[in-house]
């Protein structure tokens, strides 16, 4: 996971518009998903530990939300796990 984090730190700007999250992550994480998680937590419907830390976000004016790369990556990468059931093509019995 550390290698992935290093690659993302090199690629992503330190602060970026939340609406660009989809394209910057190749749709691996979508802004709509982040909004849904934030809304569920605010309404008390989110799973325990699902909340995204406030330091992941800044607001520019009244509407524009910015994502702060490093704390956001810490949160996101903590959610990821390796898929142990995945078998790349050509490695199984054929």
C-alpha positions, -999 to 999 in steps of 0.1 A, spaced: 0 0 0 29 23 7 40 21 -30 4 31 -41 4 60 -17 37 73 -30 25 71 -66 -7 90 -57 12 116 -38 34 122 -68 4 124 -92 -22 143 -72 -18 180 -64 -17 188 -26 -51 204 -29 -77 199 -57 -113 206 -65 -135 178 -51 -154 177 -85 -121 165 -101 -118 135 -78 -133 110 -103 -109 119 -132 -78 122 -110 -84 88 -95 -94 71 -127 -129 66 -112 -114 45 -84 -130 69 -59 -159 91 -70 -169 125 -55 -205 113 -54 -194 84 -31 -176 108 -8 -207 130 -7 -229 100 1 -206 89 30 -205 124 44 -243 127 42 -249 93 58 -226 102 87 -243 136 92 -277 119 93 -265 91 116 -270 64 90 -233 57 83 -214 27 95 -191 31 126 -157 43 115 -169 53 80 -167 90 85 -142 110 65 -121 134 87 -129 170 84 -92 179 77 -97 162 43 -117 192 31 -115 229 27 -142 253 14 -134 280 -11 -163 305 -8 -197 291 0 -199 263 -25 -166 250 -38 -152 221 -19 -115 213 -21 -98 180 -11 -66 181 9 -46 152 -6 -25 138 23 -53 133 49 -77 122 22 -52 95 10 -47 83 46 -84 79 50 -90 63 16 -60 39 17 -71 27 52 -103 16 36 -86 -4 9 -76 -41 12 -61 -66 -12 -85 -89 -29 -73 -123 -18 -98 -141 -41 -85 -124 -73 -66 -146 -96 -50 -129 -126 -57 -145 -159 -34 -174 -168 -25 -184 -133 -53 -209 -126 -56 -245 -139 -63 -244 -175 
